[in-house]
Amino acid sequence: MNIVLAGMPGCGKSTVGGALSKMLKRELLDTDALIVEKHGDISAIFATYGEEYFRKLEREAVEFAAAQRDVVISTGGGCLADAQNVAVLRKNGKIIYLKTEIRELLRRLDGDDTRPLLAGDAEANLKNLYARRALSYERAADFTVRTDGLMPEQIAEKITELLK
């Protein structure tokens, strides 16, 4: 069974994924990293081809990652908004929503200019994304883990306890 980490940008999917993969001795597959490896910088993809094209590449990365066995998968922030991605990830995995309050997300993302959907007014854009995505995360999740004030290793431990 795969362990799939999902949530807002800045919730810790990649960092917690790293801690969880070490703890469980499993490979970590980061769908954004898979896209970058194959197609280049995500900001450049958005700027050149748009979000729709990026979402197509994301579906391909999700299909590849979900086809693996016993891996930790870190998804992109908008991944679960696509019902096809949710269905593919559920076939062989448990989806963990890393729920984080907006003020904590803003603190973690301060100075990060690599996220195209947060460009400009990061706070307003983040609040808008949260409002649009929160229900998708909650519906898709097998488990929800609050991350506020916790270290990545503590979150990884909570996840391992939930999955026992």
Buried (B, 14 or more C-beta within 10 A) or exposed (E): EBBBBBBBBBBBBBBBBBBBBBBBEBEBBBBBBBBBEEBEEBBEBBEEEEEEEBBEBBBBBBBBBBEBEEBBBBBBBBBBBBEEBBEBBBEBBBBBBBBBBBEBBBEBBEEEEEBBBBEEEBEEBBBEBBEEBBEBBEEBBBBBBBBEEBEBBBBBBBBEEBBE
